[in-house]
Amino acid sequence: MLFICNKVYDIVQYTRREMLEGENIMNHLNINFKLQDLEHVMLWGEEPHRHIHWFGLTDGLLWIDVGGQTIYEYSDAALKYFGTDIRYNDYQIVRFLEDFFGIFRCVGESIPEELYSGLEEYAGKMDAWKERHDDDEDEQFDEFYFNEYCELNQWHADRSFDSGHLVGGPYISCFRCGEKLKIMWESNYLLEDGNSIWTSPKGSYEMPYEEFVLAVTDFFERFTDAMDKQVKAAVEKEWDGVELDKNRMIEENEERKQRFLKDLSYLKGTPIKTDWEKTLGLCAKMEQELAK
C-alpha cells in the first residue's frame, strides 16, 4: 500500500487555464498533482547508501477530476482503515504519465461507432464469451482464446492501463469515436468491511475529444514546468549522505520531456491503423454465440 504516514503535504489544487476561447472546462477533465517538497521526498535505499534520482523527484500526489467525480481519491473508510490522512494517489507521479501517455498512440485513432456505443457492456460480454468456451478441450480453448478472444480484445487493451502499483488501483480506459471521447474507470477492490477504497470506484464520462487533448496538454505543460523547477532545486541542494548524479538528472529531465511530448503528438495524428473489419467480424461472432 502506498500510504506513507510520515509524509507532509500542503495540498494545493492546481487550477487549469481558461481554454476554448475563454470557456472553463474544468468540469470535464482536470488532472491535479502536487510534487513533494525536496525536504520530504522519499529517498531510495538504506543507510548509508541512500540515493535520489529523477524518478524519485516525481514523488507526490495525483488525483483526476472528471465530470464531477474524482479518480484516485481514497474514501473515508480507506483513510480510517489504513490510518492516514493522505487523501490522494501517493506515489511517483511519473508512473502515471508512463502508463497514461503510453496509450495515446492508440487513443488518437477513432474506434467504430458500433464498438463505442457498446463500451459499457463490452467487458461483461467478453467474460460471458470466455465462459462459453471454458469446457472446450485444451487445444480448442487455446485456438479460441488466442485467435479470437485475445484478437478481439486487443483494441480495448491498447486504450487501457491499470494502476498495478497501487492496492486496488483502478483500471482506466480512453476511447475516441470521431469528435467525442469516453473515459472509463473501475476498481472492484473492497475493504474488509465491504466499503470501496475509492470515493469513485467506477465511472464513465463522455467529453469532446478536443477538450480531452487540451486538458492532457495542459497537464503535461504544468508537470514539466514543475519538474524543471524541482530538478533545478535538487541540483542546487546539498544532499548530505545522499547519492545524486546531478548531470544525469538534468539530462533525464529533458529526455523524459521529449518522450512525453512525442506521446502527446499521437493524439493529433497517429500511425496506428487497426483492422476494424476483422475486429467487427469477431465481435459479430461473439454476439451470435452469446445469442444461442
N, C-alpha and C positions, 0 to 999 in steps of 0.2 A: 504494500500500500504506500502511496506517495505522500502521506501526510507527515510533514516534518514539524513537530510541535514547537521547536525552539526557533523557528524562523520568524522574522519580524517583517511585516509588510505594512506599508502605508498605501492602502488601496485607493488608487486614483483611476477612475474610468476615463480612458481616452475617448474624446469625442471626435467624430469624423467630420470632415469638411463638408460644406454645402456643395452639392453636385447637381447635375442635370438642370442647369440654368437656375440655380438657387433653391431647388426643391430639396429639402432634407429627407434623406432616405434611410435614416437610422432605424425606422420601424421595420424595414425589410431585412437588412443584414448588417451587423456591426461586430467585427472581430476585435475583442478587447484583450489587452495584455498589460502586465506591469512587471518589468525586469526587477530582479532583486538588487538591492544596493550591494556594492562591492564588499562592504564590511560583513555582509551576511550571506554572500554567495557560498553555496555548498562546495567545499573543496573535495578533491578526489584522493584516494589512497589513505594511508595511515601514517602517523608519526613514526619515524622522522622523514617519511617520503611522501609528503603531501604535494599535490600539484594542481594546476588550473590550466585550462585551455579554452579555445573559442567556444566549443560546445558547452562547456561548463558555465561560461559567462551568460548564456541564454537562460539560466535558472530564473524562474519567475512564475507568474500566474497567468492563466488564459481562460477566457470564457467568451461564448459566442451568443449574442442576442439575435434572434431570428424570428420575425413575425410575432413578437410579444412573448416568446419563450426563450429560455436560456439553456444552451448546451454546455456541459462541463461545470454545472453548478451543483454542489453537493446539497442534499436535503438536510433539514434539521435533524432528522433521525440518524443520518450518517455522521454528522458532526458530533452528536452525543455518543454514538456507538464507538467512534474512533478517538474521542476525547480531544478534539481540536476545534479551533475557531477559523481555520483556513477554509474559506468557502468555495474556492475555485480549483481547477486543474493546476496542481502544483508540481511542475516538472520543468525540464529544459525545453523551452518553447520551440527551439529549432526542430525538435522531434515532430511536432505538429506540422511545421512547414514542410518537412521532408515527405510526410505522408500525404498531406493535403495537396501541395503543389505537384506531387508525383502523379496525380490522376488527371491533371489539366490537359495532357496530351490527348486524352480520350474525351474529357468533358467538352472540349471545343467542338467535337463532332456531334451533330444533331442526330438523335435517335428517331426511328419512325413513330408516328402518332399512335399506331397500334400497340406498341410497347409502352409508350409514355402514359397512355390512358389506363393501362392496367398495372401500373407500378405498385399500388397498394396491395394487390392480390398476388403479385408475382412470386414472392418468397413462399407463400403458403402452397401455391400450385406446384412449385418446384419440389417442395418437401413431399407433397402427395404423389407426384410423379415418381419420385425415387422410391417411395414406399411400395408402389405398384410392382416394382422390379426386385424388391428385397428377397423374394423367394426364387428368383432365377438361379439357374446353375451358375457357378463361378465364372465360367467363360462367357456366358450370355450376359451376366451382370456387368462384367468388365467392358464388353462391347458396347452395352448401353451407356454405362457411366462415362467412359472416356470419349466415345464418338458421338454421343447425343447429349447427355446431361451436362457434361463439362463444356461442350461446344456451345450449347445454348446459353449457359450461364456466364460465358466469358465477357460479353458486352456489359453485364451488370457488375461483375467483379472488377473490371477495368475502371469503373467510375466510382469505386468504393474503397474505403480504408477503415481499418479497425483502430482501436486505441489500446492495443495489447500491453502497453507499458503501464496502464492503469488497471487496478482491480475493478472489474465490472465496467470497463470503458465502453462507450457507445460505438456502434458501427455506423459510419456516416457515408452517405452517397449523394452525388450530384448528377442530375440528368438534364441535359438540354434537349429541347424539341423546338427547333426554329428560334423564335424570339422570346421563348419562355424557358425557365429553369426551375426544377423542383429539387429542394434539399430534403433529405430524409435521414432520420437517425433513430437508433433503437438500442437499448440495453435491457436485457432480461434479468440482470443481477439483482438479487434481493438480500436484504439483511436477515439475520436470524428471526427477527420479529415480523418478517414479511413485508417490511417497508422497502421502497426503492432507495438506492444510494443517491439518486439524482432527483432534482426538482422537476426535470422534464425528461423522463427515461425514453420516451418515444414521441416522434412527431413528424410532420410533413408540411412543407411550406413552399408555395409557388411564388415566383417573382420574375420580373423582366430580366432576360439574360444580360442586357446591357448594364443593368444596375448591379448584378452579381459581379461582373467584370470590374466595374468601378469600385465596388466595396473591397474586393480582393486586392486590387491595385493600391487602394488607399492603405490597407493593412500592410502590404509589402513596403510601401514608402515609409510608413511610421516605424515599422520594425527595423528596417535597415538604417534609418536615421538614428534610432535609439541605440542600435548596436555600434554604429560609428562612434557615438559618444561613450558607450560602455568600453569599447576597445581602447579609445584614447585615454580614458581614465585608468584602465588597467595597465597600460604601458607606462603611464606616469607614476603609478603607485609603487611603493617599495614593498615587496612581498617577502617579509622576513620568514625564512624557513620554508618557503613555498616555491616549487619549481615552476618556471614560466618562460617559454620561448617567445619573447615579445615580437621578434621579427616574423616568426611563423604565424603568430596570431594576426598580425596586420595583413599578411598575405592571404590567410584563410578567410578573413573578413571580406576581402574583395572577391575571392573565388566563390564564396557562398552567394554573394550578392549577384554575381553574373550568372550563376547556375539557376537561382530562383527567378531571375529576370527572364531567362530563356524559357523556363517552365511557364511563366506568366504569358509569354508571347503566344503559346499554343492556344490560348483562349480566343485569340483573334485570327487564328489560322493554323490548322493542324494537318500534318501529312497522313494522319490515320484515315483509313478508308475501310470500314467494316463491310463484310459481305452480308448485307442486310437480307438479301433474298434467301440465303442459306439459313440465317438466324430466324427469319419469319417462318420458313418451312419447318424447322424444328419446333418452333412454338406452336404451329398448327398441329403437328403430330402429337405434342403433349396434350393439347386441348382435346383432340379426338380420343386419345386413350383415357383421359380423365372423364370423358362424357359417357364411356361404355358402362 
